[in-house]
């Protein structure tokens, strides 16, 4: 219902325009799978904008009234309280279901910290999560099904979720080929896998080593949650529960800064091919990469939107809350508490927009510029190192050609000479 509500609100924003363009029509089609059935059928039937507005408003009123009625006065009073800055804040009780959950989670958290601490920029990522004792205080880690994802930061529980299937793949990859089928069968249940991780810290360390760049991405979301009050306002129901595209771009950029640091300090670093491709694309043209990222998120994920869109939806929600009729003391109290929390959250969202713009234009942009200046040489060194350990002449040739291209781009004559000397010896 929350996804339907967001999709209806996005549809309503599009339909508020006087004329719809091709991009608007495409955006409506992208929302269709998450709209109520009657609205989706109307979209398929190419109903007029007026008809779609009427249907969307009917369903929005129905779904919004459900959420309004589902909150008790006690919950509303909690939501109206200001968010405390910096602290870990309130969390859903019992992030771990049993002792094995806790041991597995603590092992994954510790091994992730150990892995990132080996890199200079990784230590920066960890320092952002320092607790009162000055040591990294990573969020709790749980193993659950993510339906295709590898890991995700859950701001409602303020926990890092690792996908069960991906964790199982990591465990079986580390086993001898003859043992993999039996091990996969033995660990087919989530609890069996959790128990296995709890008993074997080396399995947790292996997962962290294979997925360190992804962990940097998700830990950036944990830092954003502690740094800004917006995710907590979403969890309280004071803001639309959206995936902020600005936060995603910051997390992807941070992940690539970590990859760059690894390549720069150790060209032999093993980097996932898809992560390496994203790192390369970002360094070709940051503006084009960012534009593609925004388009991908907004078109493929119904809850992904930029701060401007969230602010527009929040403005409509506030207007509806102000117009809500009341007849009893309890209803008037509920309305006042809702408005108190929602208006504060709207102000915090506005402050985030300004802060995120400043962050993007100052230190982050500086780090990206420095990375882009060094990335060609880092990639050349990486592919040259990989060519030295390639399993066959064909792969050696491919890797050396890549190394030569990036060495040329870097303008480093000494590096180019080393690559070409290696090409000569490999013929």
N, C-alpha and C positions, 0 to 999 in steps of 0.2 A: 504493500500500500504506500509506503514511503517513496518507493521508486516511481509508482504511478503518479503520486502527487507531484514529485519533481518534474516528471515528464509533461504532465498537464500544465504546470506553471511555465515551463519553457515554451510549450506550444502556445500558451496564451500570450507570452511576450512577443513571439513571432507574429501572431495574428493581430497584434495591436498596431502594426504598420498599415499605412494607407494602401500601399501596393506591395505585393510579394514578388521577389525576384527568384531567379533560378536557384541561388544558394539557399533561400528561405524554403523553397519546395523540397530541396534535398535534405535540409535540416529536419523538416517535418517527417519525411520518409524515414530518416534515421531514428526518430523517436517512436515510430509506429509500434514496434514490438513491445514497448513498455507502456503503451496507452491502454485504457479500458477498452473492452471489446467493441462497444458501440462507437466510440470515437475512432478506433482503428478502421472499422468498416466504413465510416464516413470519409476517412482519408482515402481509402481505396476507391470509393465511389466518386471521388473528386467533388465532394460537396463544397458549397461556397464558403468563403471565410466567415460570413455571418452565421451559417449553420454550425460550423466547427466551433466558433466562439460560444454559441449557446450550449452545445453539448459539453464542451470543456468546462464551462462555468458550472453546469449542473453537477458534473462529477467532482469538480474541485470543492464545491460547497459540501457535498456528501462526505468526501474523504477528510476535509479539514474539520468538519464537525465531529468526525470520529476521533481524530487526534485531540481536539479540544475537550471532548467529553471524557477521554481516557485518563486525563491528568487529575490527580487529587489536589486538594488545597495544600497538603504537605509537600507534594512534589513541586507545586508551583512556587511555594516559599523557598524551597531549596534552589530552584532555577533562578529565582530573583536575586539571590545572594551574589555579590561580586566574586569574580574568579581571582584567586590568589596567584600572583606572578611567581615564576621560577620553580616553585616547589613541585613535587611529583603529583600533588593534588589527590582528589578522591578517585578511587578506582572501584570497579565492581568487585565485591568480595570474592575471595577464593579463586585467584587466577589459575591455581592448580587444583585438580580434583583429588589427587592422592600423593603419596610420598614419591612414587616413581615419576609422576609428572614434575614434581618439584626438582628432583635430582637431575632428570633429563634437561629441564629448562635451565637450571643453574650451570650444567655442563656446557650446553650450547652457548649460553651467555658468556661464560668464562673463556671458552675457546675462541669465540668471535672476537672478544677483547684482545686476547693474546695474538691472534692473527693480525688485527689492525694495528696493534702496537708495534709491529715489526716495520711499519712504514711511517715516514715522516708526516705525510698528510693524514694517514690513518690515525695517528696520535692526535691530530687536530680534531678529527671527527669524534674521537672518544672524549677529548677534553670538553667538548660542548655538552656532554652528558654527565659531567662531574657532579657528585653529590656533595653534601656538606663536609665530608671528610677529605675532599679533594681528589677522590678516586672515581673512575667512571662508574656510574650507576645505570647500567643498561636496563631497559624494560624487561619484565618477565617474558620468557619465550615458551610458547606452547606449540604442540604438533597437532594439526587438524587438517581436514580436507579443504582445499582452496579452489577446487574445480579448474585446474589449469595454471594457476599461479605458482610461483616458487616460494614467495614469502610476502607478507603484507603486514603493515602496521595497523592495528585495530585501535582507533582512538577512543572507542567506547570503553574498552577494558584497559586501555593504555598498555597494550601488550603486543609483542612481535609474534606473528603466527607463521609457522613454517609448514609447508605442504607435506602431508603424510606420504603421498606417492613419490615426490621428489626425494624425500629423505630415504625412503625405501630403496630407490634407485641408487642413491649414493652409497648406501650400505652394501648392496649386492655387487656394485662395481668393484668394491674393495676386496671382495671375497675371491677365492680361486674359482676359475671358470666352472670346474666340476661341481662346486658347492652352491652355485648361485641359485639354481632352480629350487633346491631344497630350502635354502635360507629364505628366499622370497615367499615360499609357501608357509614356512614357520612364522614369519613376521607379517602375515597378511592382515591381521587385526591391528587396529591402532594401538591398543594396550600392549600387545606383544612387542611392537616396534618401540613404544615408549620405554618399556622395561629394558629392552636391548640397549638403547641409547643411555639409559640411566646407569647401566653396569659397565659401559665401555666408552670412556671419555675420548678414546682414539677415533671412534666413529663420529662423534660430535666435531672433533678437530678436523677430520677429513671433510665433512660437510662445509665447515667454515672456510677451509682453504679453497674449495671448489666454487664457493658462492660469496666470496668476500666483497666483491664489487656490489652485488645485489644487497648484501647486508648494509653496506654504506648508504645505499639509497634509502632503505627502510629506517635506518637509524637517523637519517636526516629528518624523516617525518616525525620521529620521536622527539628530536630536538625542536622542530617547529612547534610541536604540541606543548612543550615546556616553555618555549620562548614567547609564544603568542596565545591569547585566550580563546581564539576563534574555534578550534576543534572542540574545546570543552563547552563552548556555547552551543555548538552543533549537537553534542551529546546530550545537552540539557533540553534541547528542543527550541532554543531561542533563535537559532539560525537554520536555514535549509541545510540538510545533511549532505553537502556536496563534496566532491573531490575537486579541490582547487587546482586549476591548471598551473597557476603561478608556483604553487608548492611543488607540483610534479616537475616542472622545468628546473627548479632549484635543486631538487633531489637528483635528477638525471645529470645535471651539470656537476654536482658534487661527486657523483659516482665517477664521472669521466676525469675529474681532477685527481681522484684517487688512482685510477688506472694510469694516468700520466705520471704520477709520482712513482708508481711501481716500475713502469717502463724506464723512466729516467734513471732510477737508482739501481735497477737490475734488468738489463735488456733480456735476460733469459726467463723473465717472469712468464708464467703460463696464463694467458688471458682467454676467456671464452670467445669464440669466433664472432658471436653476435655482439658481445660487449665491445670487442675490438672494432667491429664495423661501425657501431654507433659512435665510438670515440673518434674514429677517422672522419666520419661525416660531420660531426660537430666542429672539427678543426678545419674542414674545408670552407665552411661558411656558417658561422654561428647564427646569423640572422635567418638564413634559409632553414637550418636545422630547427631553430626555435619555432618558426612558422609551421613547419611540418609537424612538430610535436603538438602544437595547439590544434591543428586541423585533425590529427589522428585522435586525440583525446575527445574533442568535442563531437566528432562524428561516430566514434565507436563505443563510447561509454555514456549511458544516459545520465549518470550523476556527476559527470565531469564538466565543469564550467569555470569560466574566469571570474575574478572578484566582481567585475562590473555586472555580470549576469546575476550572480548571487545577490548583489545589492538591489538590483531591480526586482527580483523575486521577494526579497525581504521587505521592500517598500510596499508591495502589494499585500503581503501578509500583515504588515502593520496597519495598513488602511482597513483591511477586513476586521482586524482585532478591534480597532477603534469604533468601527460601525456595528460591532456585535451588540445586539439588544440584551438587556439585563432586566430582571424583574424582582430578584431576591437579593438579600444581603450577600449570600454565598456567591451568587453569580457576579455581583459587582466586585467582590473581593478577588475572585478569580480573574476577572478582566483586568483589574488594576495590577495584579501580580504579573500577568502575562505581558502587559504593556511595559512594566518596569524592566523585566528581563529582556524583552525584544528591542526596546529602544536603546538600552545599554549595549546589547550585542550589535545593533546597527552602527553605533558609534565606534565600537571596537573594530568592526569590519572596515569602516572608513579609515581608521588609523592604520590598520594593516595594509591597506592599499597604498598609502603614502610611504609606510616603512618599507614595504616590499620593493617599491620603485627605487627608493634610496639604496637599498641593499643591492639591487640589480645593477644600478648605475655606478656604484662605488667599489667596494672590495671584490664583489663577485666578478664584475667586469674586468677588473685589474688582473685577477687570477686567471681568468679565461684568456685574456690577451697574452699573458706570459706563457701560458700553456701552448697557445696556438703558435707562438714564435719558436717554441722548442719541439713541437710535436713531430715535425718531419724528420728531424734528426733522431728522435726517440724511436720512431717507427722504423727508420732505416737500421738502427742498431738492433732492434728487436728481430726484424726479418733476417738480418745477417747472422745473428746468433742462432735463429731457428734453422737456417740453411746449413749451419755447421753440424746439426744433429738430425738432418732430414733422413728418412729411411731409404730413399732411392734417388737416382739422378734427376728424374723428371721433377720431383717435388723440390729438390735443391735448386734447379733452374728457375722454377716459378718463384720461389722465395727470394732468390738473388735478384731477379728482375724487379720485384717489389722493392727490395732494399735499394737498388740503383735508382729507381724512380724517386723515392723519398730522399735519398742522399742528394740527388740533383736539386730537388725542391728546397732542401735545407741550405744549400749554398756552401756546405762544409766540404772544401776540396780534399782535406785529409781523409775524411770519412768516405767520400766518393772513390778515392784512390784505393782504400782498403777493400771496398765492395768490388771494384773492377778487378783488383788483383785476385780476389777470391773467385770471381767469375772465370778468370783466365785459367786458374788451377783446376776448376771443376770441368773444363771441357775435355 
